[in-house]
Amino acid sequence: MKRVLLGLWSYRHFIISSIKNEFKTRFIRSKLGGAWIVLHPLAQVLIYALVLSKVMQAKLPGVASEYAYPIYLLSGMVAWTLFSELLGRLLNIFIENANLLKKLAFPKLALPVIAIGSSLINYILLLFAMYGVFISLGHYPFKEILWLIPLTVIVLIFTVGLGLLLGILNLFVRDVGQVVSIVLQFWFWLTPIVYAPSIVPQKYHTLLYANPMTSIVEGFQNVLLYQKAPEILPLLYPAFLGLLLLGIGLWLFVKTKEEMTDVL
Protein backbone atom coordinates (compact mmCIF):
# COMPACT_ATOMS: atom_id res chain seq x y z
CA MET A 1 0.00 0.00 0.00
CA LYS A 2 2.90 2.33 0.78
CA ARG A 3 4.23 1.75 -2.75
CA VAL A 4 0.79 2.59 -4.20
CA LEU A 5 0.60 5.88 -2.28
CA LEU A 6 4.15 6.81 -3.29
CA GLY A 7 3.23 6.07 -6.89
CA LEU A 8 0.27 8.44 -6.63
CA TRP A 9 2.51 11.16 -5.22
CA SER A 10 5.02 10.76 -8.05
CA TYR A 11 2.17 11.20 -10.57
CA ARG A 12 0.61 14.17 -8.76
CA HIS A 13 1.22 16.49 -11.71
CA PHE A 14 -0.56 14.05 -14.03
CA ILE A 15 -3.52 13.89 -11.62
CA ILE A 16 -3.78 17.68 -11.25
CA SER A 17 -3.47 18.30 -15.00
CA SER A 18 -6.11 15.63 -15.72
CA ILE A 19 -8.56 17.33 -13.34
CA LYS A 20 -7.86 20.71 -14.97
CA ASN A 21 -8.25 19.32 -18.50
CA GLU A 22 -11.52 17.60 -17.63
CA PHE A 23 -12.87 20.83 -16.17
CA LYS A 24 -11.76 22.87 -19.21
CA THR A 25 -13.26 20.32 -21.62
CA ARG A 26 -16.62 20.65 -19.91
CA PHE A 27 -16.61 24.39 -20.61
CA ILE A 28 -15.41 24.01 -24.21
CA ARG A 29 -17.98 21.39 -25.29
CA SER A 30 -21.02 23.23 -23.95
CA LYS A 31 -22.14 26.83 -24.36
CA LEU A 32 -23.34 26.90 -20.77
CA GLY A 33 -20.21 25.09 -19.61
CA GLY A 34 -20.02 24.66 -15.85
CA ALA A 35 -23.53 26.04 -15.41
CA TRP A 36 -24.90 22.53 -16.03
CA ILE A 37 -23.13 21.42 -12.85
CA VAL A 38 -25.61 23.45 -10.81
CA LEU A 39 -28.59 23.60 -13.19
CA HIS A 40 -29.46 19.90 -12.93
CA PRO A 41 -29.75 19.70 -9.13
CA LEU A 42 -31.41 23.13 -8.96
CA ALA A 43 -33.99 22.00 -11.54
CA GLN A 44 -34.72 18.92 -9.43
CA VAL A 45 -35.18 21.08 -6.36
CA LEU A 46 -37.54 23.38 -8.26
CA ILE A 47 -39.68 20.46 -9.44
CA TYR A 48 -39.95 18.93 -5.97
CA ALA A 49 -40.58 22.32 -4.39
CA LEU A 50 -43.42 23.11 -6.80
CA VAL A 51 -45.03 19.70 -6.36
CA LEU A 52 -44.57 19.11 -2.64
CA SER A 53 -44.07 22.48 -0.93
CA LYS A 54 -47.72 22.84 0.15
CA VAL A 55 -47.68 19.33 1.62
CA MET A 56 -44.36 19.67 3.42
CA GLN A 57 -44.49 23.27 4.59
CA ALA A 58 -46.24 22.34 7.82
CA LYS A 59 -43.88 19.43 8.46
CA LEU A 60 -40.75 21.49 9.13
CA PRO A 61 -40.99 22.67 12.75
CA GLY A 62 -38.80 25.51 13.95
CA VAL A 63 -38.47 27.21 10.55
CA ALA A 64 -40.40 30.43 10.10
CA SER A 65 -39.37 31.18 6.50
CA GLU A 66 -41.98 30.73 3.79
CA TYR A 67 -39.18 29.19 1.72
CA ALA A 68 -38.39 26.56 4.37
CA TYR A 69 -39.11 23.60 2.11
CA PRO A 70 -36.95 24.69 -0.88
CA ILE A 71 -34.12 25.42 1.59
CA TYR A 72 -34.64 21.99 3.16
CA LEU A 73 -34.49 20.38 -0.29
CA LEU A 74 -31.34 22.22 -1.31
CA SER A 75 -29.61 21.35 1.95
CA GLY A 76 -30.11 17.64 1.41
CA MET A 77 -29.64 17.73 -2.35
CA VAL A 78 -26.13 19.19 -2.15
CA ALA A 79 -24.98 16.20 -0.08
CA TRP A 80 -26.79 13.68 -2.30
CA THR A 81 -25.41 15.23 -5.51
CA LEU A 82 -21.82 14.83 -4.32
CA PHE A 83 -22.52 11.24 -3.25
CA SER A 84 -24.38 10.13 -6.39
CA GLU A 85 -22.07 11.88 -8.86
CA LEU A 86 -18.88 10.52 -7.33
CA LEU A 87 -20.32 7.03 -6.85
CA GLY A 88 -21.46 6.96 -10.49
CA ARG A 89 -18.03 7.98 -11.69
CA LEU A 90 -16.16 5.50 -9.52
CA LEU A 91 -18.50 2.71 -10.58
CA ASN A 92 -17.27 2.91 -14.20
CA ILE A 93 -13.89 4.59 -13.73
CA PHE A 94 -11.76 1.61 -14.83
CA ILE A 95 -14.08 0.53 -17.66
CA GLU A 96 -14.33 4.02 -19.19
CA ASN A 97 -10.54 4.43 -19.12
CA ALA A 98 -9.74 1.01 -20.60
CA ASN A 99 -7.67 2.44 -23.48
CA LEU A 100 -5.67 4.60 -21.10
CA LEU A 101 -4.94 1.67 -18.81
CA LYS A 102 -3.81 -0.50 -21.71
CA LYS A 103 -1.56 2.05 -23.40
CA LEU A 104 0.05 3.98 -20.52
CA ALA A 105 1.96 2.89 -17.44
CA PHE A 106 0.74 4.87 -14.44
CA PRO A 107 -0.77 4.08 -11.02
CA LYS A 108 -4.31 2.81 -11.66
CA LEU A 109 -5.43 4.38 -8.40
CA ALA A 110 -4.81 7.78 -10.00
CA LEU A 111 -8.09 7.41 -11.90
CA PRO A 112 -10.28 7.36 -8.77
CA VAL A 113 -8.26 10.28 -7.36
CA ILE A 114 -8.96 12.29 -10.54
CA ALA A 115 -12.67 11.48 -10.21
CA ILE A 116 -12.62 12.64 -6.58
CA GLY A 117 -10.92 15.92 -7.49
CA SER A 118 -13.32 16.64 -10.35
CA SER A 119 -16.43 15.80 -8.30
CA LEU A 120 -15.17 17.94 -5.44
CA ILE A 121 -14.81 20.97 -7.74
CA ASN A 122 -18.37 20.43 -9.00
CA TYR A 123 -19.57 20.18 -5.41
CA ILE A 124 -17.88 23.45 -4.42
CA LEU A 125 -19.46 25.23 -7.41
CA LEU A 126 -22.86 23.84 -6.45
CA LEU A 127 -22.32 24.96 -2.87
CA PHE A 128 -21.59 28.53 -3.99
CA ALA A 129 -24.66 28.52 -6.25
CA MET A 130 -26.77 27.14 -3.41
CA TYR A 131 -25.63 29.91 -1.08
CA GLY A 132 -26.55 32.41 -3.78
CA VAL A 133 -30.07 30.96 -3.84
CA PHE A 134 -30.26 31.01 -0.05
CA ILE A 135 -29.28 34.67 0.12
CA SER A 136 -31.82 35.55 -2.58
CA LEU A 137 -34.49 33.87 -0.40
CA GLY A 138 -33.39 35.86 2.65
CA HIS A 139 -31.73 32.90 4.36
CA TYR A 140 -28.14 33.34 5.59
CA PRO A 141 -26.74 30.02 6.88
CA PHE A 142 -23.27 31.17 7.89
CA LYS A 143 -23.41 30.49 11.63
CA GLU A 144 -22.14 26.89 11.56
CA ILE A 145 -20.66 26.88 8.05
CA LEU A 146 -17.35 25.32 9.14
CA TRP A 147 -19.21 22.10 9.94
CA LEU A 148 -19.55 21.59 6.18
CA ILE A 149 -15.86 20.61 6.08
CA PRO A 150 -16.10 17.46 8.28
CA LEU A 151 -19.48 16.63 6.74
CA THR A 152 -17.94 16.76 3.26
CA VAL A 153 -15.04 14.58 4.43
CA ILE A 154 -17.49 11.96 5.74
CA VAL A 155 -19.38 11.96 2.41
CA LEU A 156 -16.09 11.49 0.55
CA ILE A 157 -14.86 8.68 2.80
CA PHE A 158 -18.13 6.76 2.55
CA THR A 159 -18.57 7.34 -1.20
CA VAL A 160 -14.97 6.56 -2.14
CA GLY A 161 -15.00 3.41 -0.01
CA LEU A 162 -18.24 2.17 -1.56
CA GLY A 163 -17.40 3.43 -5.06
CA LEU A 164 -13.93 1.88 -5.20
CA LEU A 165 -15.27 -1.47 -4.04
CA LEU A 166 -18.16 -1.44 -6.54
CA GLY A 167 -15.94 -0.10 -9.33
CA ILE A 168 -13.59 -3.06 -9.00
CA LEU A 169 -16.46 -5.55 -8.80
CA ASN A 170 -18.09 -3.93 -11.83
CA LEU A 171 -14.89 -4.44 -13.79
CA PHE A 172 -15.12 -8.21 -13.32
CA VAL A 173 -18.94 -8.55 -13.22
CA ARG A 174 -20.53 -5.92 -15.48
CA ASP A 175 -24.02 -6.51 -14.07
CA VAL A 176 -22.95 -4.70 -10.90
CA GLY A 177 -23.18 -1.32 -12.64
CA GLN A 178 -26.72 -2.00 -13.83
CA VAL A 179 -27.86 -3.11 -10.39
CA VAL A 180 -26.31 -0.09 -8.65
CA SER A 181 -28.03 2.36 -11.02
CA ILE A 182 -31.40 0.86 -10.04
CA VAL A 183 -30.52 0.73 -6.32
CA LEU A 184 -29.56 4.43 -6.38
CA GLN A 185 -33.07 5.39 -7.51
CA PHE A 186 -34.58 3.61 -4.51
CA TRP A 187 -31.80 4.87 -2.23
CA PHE A 188 -32.69 8.47 -3.04
CA TRP A 189 -36.29 8.02 -1.90
CA LEU A 190 -35.21 6.06 1.18
CA THR A 191 -33.16 9.09 2.25
CA PRO A 192 -35.02 12.04 3.87
CA ILE A 193 -34.27 14.62 1.20
CA VAL A 194 -37.71 15.43 -0.19
CA TYR A 195 -39.52 14.54 3.01
CA ALA A 196 -38.84 15.02 6.73
CA PRO A 197 -38.11 12.00 8.97
CA SER A 198 -40.97 13.13 11.19
CA ILE A 199 -43.53 11.94 8.63
CA VAL A 200 -42.09 8.41 8.68
CA PRO A 201 -43.86 6.15 11.23
CA GLN A 202 -41.73 5.61 14.34
CA LYS A 203 -41.61 1.84 13.80
CA TYR A 204 -39.63 2.38 10.57
CA HIS A 205 -37.04 4.76 12.04
CA THR A 206 -34.57 1.93 12.70
CA LEU A 207 -34.61 1.11 8.99
CA LEU A 208 -34.45 4.79 8.06
CA TYR A 209 -31.31 5.33 10.12
CA ALA A 210 -29.74 2.10 8.92
CA ASN A 211 -29.26 4.10 5.73
CA PRO A 212 -25.86 5.83 6.21
CA MET A 213 -26.91 8.72 4.00
CA THR A 214 -29.73 9.63 6.41
CA SER A 215 -27.36 10.90 9.10
CA ILE A 216 -25.21 12.69 6.53
CA VAL A 217 -28.15 14.46 4.91
CA GLU A 218 -29.53 15.43 8.33
CA GLY A 219 -26.12 16.88 9.18
CA PHE A 220 -26.25 19.13 6.09
CA GLN A 221 -29.83 20.12 6.89
CA ASN A 222 -28.91 21.05 10.46
CA VAL A 223 -26.09 23.31 9.26
CA LEU A 224 -27.77 24.85 6.23
CA LEU A 225 -31.42 25.05 7.29
CA TYR A 226 -31.43 25.14 11.08
CA GLN A 227 -27.98 26.79 11.37
CA LYS A 228 -26.87 24.53 14.16
CA ALA A 229 -24.09 22.00 14.60
CA PRO A 230 -24.86 18.46 13.37
CA GLU A 231 -25.28 15.65 15.87
CA ILE A 232 -21.95 13.83 16.16
CA LEU A 233 -23.01 10.34 17.28
CA PRO A 234 -25.22 9.55 14.23
CA LEU A 235 -22.36 10.62 11.94
CA LEU A 236 -19.98 8.06 13.44
CA TYR A 237 -21.91 5.29 11.70
CA PRO A 238 -21.34 6.46 8.07
CA ALA A 239 -17.79 7.55 8.96
CA PHE A 240 -16.74 4.15 10.34
CA LEU A 241 -18.67 2.29 7.65
CA GLY A 242 -16.89 4.40 5.02
CA LEU A 243 -13.48 3.63 6.55
CA LEU A 244 -14.31 -0.08 6.58
CA LEU A 245 -15.43 -0.03 2.93
CA LEU A 246 -12.36 2.02 1.98
CA GLY A 247 -10.08 -0.53 3.64
CA ILE A 248 -11.81 -3.42 1.84
CA GLY A 249 -11.75 -1.52 -1.46
CA LEU A 250 -8.03 -0.75 -1.22
CA TRP A 251 -7.27 -4.34 -0.23
CA LEU A 252 -9.28 -5.63 -3.20
CA PHE A 253 -7.55 -3.13 -5.49
CA VAL A 254 -4.09 -4.33 -4.43
CA LYS A 255 -5.17 -7.95 -4.97
CA THR A 256 -6.66 -7.38 -8.45
CA LYS A 257 -4.70 -4.49 -9.99
CA GLU A 258 -2.51 -6.84 -12.06
CA GLU A 259 -5.58 -8.57 -13.53
CA MET A 260 -7.52 -5.42 -14.41
CA THR A 261 -5.97 -4.88 -17.82
CA ASP A 262 -6.65 -8.51 -18.79
CA VAL A 263 -10.40 -8.24 -18.28
CA LEU A 264 -10.84 -4.86 -20.00
Backbone torsions as a table, in degrees:
resi	resn	phi	psi	omega
1	MET	NA	-37.7	178.5
2	LYS	-60.3	-40.6	179.4
3	ARG	-64.3	-37.6	178.8
4	VAL	-63.5	-46.0	-179.1
5	LEU	-65.6	-38.6	177.0
6	LEU	-66.0	-35.8	176.9
7	GLY	-64.2	-40.1	176.8
8	LEU	-62.4	-42.6	-179.6
9	TRP	-63.8	-39.4	-179.6
10	SER	-68.7	-21.9	178.5
11	TYR	-106.2	23.6	-177.4
12	ARG	-61.0	-35.6	179.9
13	HIS	-68.0	-36.9	175.9
14	PHE	-63.6	-42.2	-179.6
15	ILE	-64.4	-47.7	-178.4
16	ILE	-64.0	-43.7	-179.7
17	SER	-66.4	-34.4	178.3
18	SER	-65.8	-41.0	177.8
19	ILE	-63.7	-44.2	179.1
20	LYS	-62.6	-45.3	-178.7
21	ASN	-64.0	-39.5	179.1
22	GLU	-64.4	-40.7	180.0
23	PHE	-66.5	-43.4	179.2
24	LYS	-64.4	-40.9	-179.9
25	THR	-60.6	-37.6	179.0
26	ARG	-61.5	-36.9	179.3
27	PHE	-75.2	-35.5	-176.6
28	ILE	-70.6	-41.4	-173.0
29	ARG	-77.0	-16.4	-176.3
30	SER	-129.4	139.7	179.2
31	LYS	-65.6	-34.1	177.9
32	LEU	-86.8	-12.4	174.2
33	GLY	53.6	-127.5	-176.2
34	GLY	-67.4	-10.1	180.0
35	ALA	-60.7	-30.7	-179.7
36	TRP	-64.1	-24.3	179.8
37	ILE	-59.5	-36.8	-177.8
38	VAL	-101.7	-23.1	-176.5
39	LEU	-66.9	-39.7	-178.2
40	HIS	-62.1	-54.8	179.0
41	PRO	-65.2	-34.3	178.5
42	LEU	-67.0	-36.1	177.1
43	ALA	-65.2	-40.2	176.7
44	GLN	-61.0	-45.2	179.3
45	VAL	-60.2	-42.7	-179.8
46	LEU	-61.6	-43.8	-179.7
47	ILE	-62.1	-50.0	-179.6
48	TYR	-63.3	-38.8	-178.9
49	ALA	-64.3	-42.6	-179.4
50	LEU	-66.7	-37.6	-176.2
51	VAL	-80.1	-39.1	-168.7
52	LEU	-113.3	-4.7	-172.7
53	SER	-59.2	-40.9	-178.8
54	LYS	-65.7	-34.7	-179.7
55	VAL	-72.4	-41.9	-172.1
56	MET	-89.7	-14.5	-173.1
57	GLN	-56.3	-38.5	-177.6
58	ALA	-83.4	-3.0	-176.1
59	LYS	-99.6	9.1	-179.2
60	LEU	-116.0	82.5	-177.3
61	PRO	-67.2	147.4	175.7
62	GLY	84.5	6.3	179.6
63	VAL	-121.9	115.7	-175.3
64	ALA	-86.3	-20.9	-174.5
65	SER	-63.8	141.4	176.1
66	GLU	-70.8	-14.3	179.1
67	TYR	-101.8	23.6	-175.7
68	ALA	-56.9	-43.4	-175.7
69	TYR	-68.8	-46.7	174.9
70	PRO	-58.0	-37.3	178.4
71	ILE	-66.7	-41.0	177.0
72	TYR	-59.7	-45.9	178.7
73	LEU	-60.2	-49.1	-178.9
74	LEU	-60.9	-40.0	-177.8
75	SER	-61.2	-42.1	178.2
76	GLY	-78.5	-34.1	-176.2
77	MET	-66.4	-33.8	-178.5
78	VAL	-65.1	-37.2	177.2
79	ALA	-70.1	-44.3	-178.2
80	TRP	-65.8	-37.4	-179.1
81	THR	-62.8	-43.7	177.1
82	LEU	-61.8	-45.9	-179.3
83	PHE	-61.9	-52.1	-173.7
84	SER	-69.6	-39.0	179.9
85	GLU	-65.5	-48.0	-178.1
86	LEU	-67.3	-40.5	178.7
87	LEU	-62.8	-42.8	178.1
88	GLY	-61.2	-38.2	-179.8
89	ARG	-71.4	-43.5	-178.8
90	LEU	-67.6	-29.7	-179.2
91	LEU	-60.2	-35.3	-176.3
92	ASN	-117.2	13.7	-170.8
93	ILE	-61.9	-38.9	-177.9
94	PHE	-80.3	-35.4	179.6
95	ILE	-67.7	-45.5	-177.5
96	GLU	-67.9	-22.6	-179.3
97	ASN	-109.0	31.5	-177.6
98	ALA	-58.6	-45.7	-178.3
99	ASN	-62.6	-39.5	179.5
100	LEU	-65.1	-41.2	-179.1
101	LEU	-67.9	-32.4	-178.4
102	LYS	-79.2	-31.3	-172.3
103	LYS	-95.8	-28.6	-174.5
104	LEU	-116.2	147.9	175.4
105	ALA	-100.5	109.2	177.7
106	PHE	-157.0	161.5	-179.6
107	PRO	-61.8	121.8	-178.2
108	LYS	-60.8	-27.8	-179.5
109	LEU	-69.5	-11.4	176.9
110	ALA	-64.8	-30.1	-178.6
111	LEU	-64.3	-48.5	174.2
112	PRO	-60.7	-35.5	179.5
113	VAL	-64.2	-40.6	177.1
114	ILE	-62.7	-42.3	178.4
115	ALA	-62.7	-39.8	178.3
116	ILE	-62.8	-47.0	-179.1
117	GLY	-61.9	-43.7	-179.4
118	SER	-65.9	-44.4	179.7
119	SER	-65.3	-34.4	-180.0
120	LEU	-67.5	-38.5	176.3
121	ILE	-63.4	-45.1	177.8
122	ASN	-59.2	-41.1	-179.9
123	TYR	-63.6	-43.0	-179.7
124	ILE	-64.6	-41.1	177.4
125	LEU	-63.0	-42.0	178.1
126	LEU	-63.8	-38.6	179.8
127	LEU	-62.8	-43.3	177.6
128	PHE	-63.3	-44.2	179.1
129	ALA	-62.8	-40.0	179.6
130	MET	-63.1	-42.3	178.1
131	TYR	-64.7	-34.5	175.6
132	GLY	-61.8	-41.2	177.2
133	VAL	-65.7	-43.7	179.1
134	PHE	-57.2	-47.6	-178.4
135	ILE	-63.1	-39.6	179.0
136	SER	-65.3	-23.8	178.1
137	LEU	-91.7	2.0	179.5
138	GLY	81.4	19.9	-179.9
139	HIS	-112.6	128.1	-173.9
140	TYR	-125.4	81.8	-175.8
141	PRO	-85.3	70.2	-178.5
142	PHE	-107.5	-10.4	-171.7
143	LYS	-59.9	-46.1	-176.5
144	GLU	-117.4	31.9	-171.9
145	ILE	-60.7	-30.1	-177.7
146	LEU	-65.8	-19.3	176.8
147	TRP	-67.5	-16.0	177.6
148	LEU	-65.0	-26.0	-179.5
149	ILE	-65.9	-57.3	177.9
150	PRO	-63.6	-33.0	177.4
151	LEU	-62.7	-42.5	178.3
152	THR	-64.6	-39.9	178.3
153	VAL	-61.5	-41.5	179.5
154	ILE	-64.8	-42.5	176.3
155	VAL	-58.7	-45.0	-178.3
156	LEU	-64.2	-45.5	-179.2
157	ILE	-60.2	-48.9	-178.3
158	PHE	-64.5	-44.9	-176.0
159	THR	-69.7	-42.1	179.8
160	VAL	-65.9	-42.2	178.1
161	GLY	-59.5	-49.8	179.7
162	LEU	-67.7	-43.0	-176.6
163	GLY	-67.0	-40.4	178.8
164	LEU	-65.1	-43.7	179.0
165	LEU	-61.7	-48.1	-179.4
166	LEU	-69.2	-34.5	179.2
167	GLY	-63.2	-39.1	178.3
168	ILE	-70.7	-43.8	178.4
169	LEU	-62.5	-38.4	-179.8
170	ASN	-65.9	-28.2	178.2
171	LEU	-65.8	-36.2	-177.5
172	PHE	-94.5	-28.9	178.5
173	VAL	-130.6	98.2	-170.4
174	ARG	-65.8	-16.9	178.3
175	ASP	-67.0	-20.3	-178.4
176	VAL	-58.2	-42.9	-178.9
177	GLY	-62.5	-39.5	179.4
178	GLN	-67.1	-41.6	-179.6
179	VAL	-65.1	-44.2	-177.4
180	VAL	-63.3	-39.3	179.6
181	SER	-61.6	-34.8	177.2
182	ILE	-73.8	-44.6	-179.8
183	VAL	-59.0	-38.9	-179.1
184	LEU	-60.5	-35.7	178.8
185	GLN	-64.4	-42.1	176.4
186	PHE	-69.9	-39.8	-177.7
187	TRP	-58.3	-40.2	179.9
188	PHE	-58.2	-46.3	-176.7
189	TRP	-77.6	-16.4	174.9
190	LEU	-87.1	-0.7	177.5
191	THR	-107.8	132.7	-176.0
192	PRO	-73.2	75.2	178.4
193	ILE	-104.8	-47.3	-179.5
194	VAL	-97.1	-4.0	176.0
195	TYR	-138.8	160.1	179.3
196	ALA	-91.1	145.3	178.3
197	PRO	-57.8	-23.6	-177.2
198	SER	-65.3	-21.2	-179.7
199	ILE	-87.2	-7.8	177.8
200	VAL	-84.5	129.5	178.3
201	PRO	-53.3	140.9	-175.5
202	GLN	-54.4	-34.2	-176.6
203	LYS	-67.1	-16.8	179.3
204	TYR	-100.0	2.4	-176.1
205	HIS	-66.1	-31.8	177.3
206	THR	-61.6	-42.7	177.6
207	LEU	-67.9	-39.4	-179.3
208	LEU	-60.2	-42.8	-176.8
209	TYR	-88.5	-2.8	168.8
210	ALA	-72.5	-20.2	175.3
211	ASN	-76.0	113.8	-177.2
212	PRO	-62.1	-24.1	179.8
213	MET	-74.6	-18.1	179.7
214	THR	-62.5	-49.3	-179.8
215	SER	-65.6	-36.4	179.6
216	ILE	-66.4	-48.4	-179.9
217	VAL	-61.9	-41.9	177.6
218	GLU	-62.2	-35.0	176.6
219	GLY	-61.6	-45.2	177.4
220	PHE	-64.0	-40.1	-179.5
221	GLN	-66.8	-37.3	177.3
222	ASN	-62.2	-43.5	-178.0
223	VAL	-71.9	-47.3	-169.8
224	LEU	-88.3	-30.2	179.3
225	LEU	-97.1	-54.3	-175.0
226	TYR	-88.5	-9.5	178.1
227	GLN	54.9	46.8	176.2
228	LYS	-136.2	162.6	-178.9
229	ALA	-66.8	143.6	177.2
230	PRO	-69.4	158.2	175.6
231	GLU	-76.2	128.7	-172.6
232	ILE	-74.3	-47.8	-173.6
233	LEU	-55.5	-46.3	178.9
234	PRO	-62.6	-26.8	-178.4
235	LEU	-77.9	-16.0	178.5
236	LEU	-65.8	-31.7	-179.8
237	TYR	-62.3	-56.8	178.7
238	PRO	-65.7	-29.3	180.0
239	ALA	-66.8	-49.2	-179.6
240	PHE	-70.0	-36.7	176.7
241	LEU	-63.0	-41.3	178.2
242	GLY	-62.7	-42.5	178.5
243	LEU	-63.9	-39.7	178.0
244	LEU	-63.7	-47.3	179.3
245	LEU	-64.1	-37.8	178.9
246	LEU	-64.6	-41.5	177.6
247	GLY	-62.7	-43.9	178.9
248	ILE	-65.4	-41.9	-179.5
249	GLY	-63.1	-43.6	178.9
250	LEU	-66.8	-39.7	177.1
251	TRP	-61.8	-45.2	179.6
252	LEU	-65.5	-36.5	178.3
253	PHE	-62.4	-46.7	179.8
254	VAL	-60.9	-37.9	-178.1
255	LYS	-72.2	-28.8	-171.6
256	THR	-113.1	-4.2	-171.9
257	LYS	-60.7	-29.8	179.4
258	GLU	-74.6	-23.0	-178.0
259	GLU	-91.9	-12.6	-173.7
260	MET	-58.6	-46.2	-177.1
261	THR	-63.8	-31.4	-178.1
262	ASP	-68.6	-30.4	-176.6
263	VAL	-94.6	-5.9	-179.7
264	LEU	-76.0	NA	NA
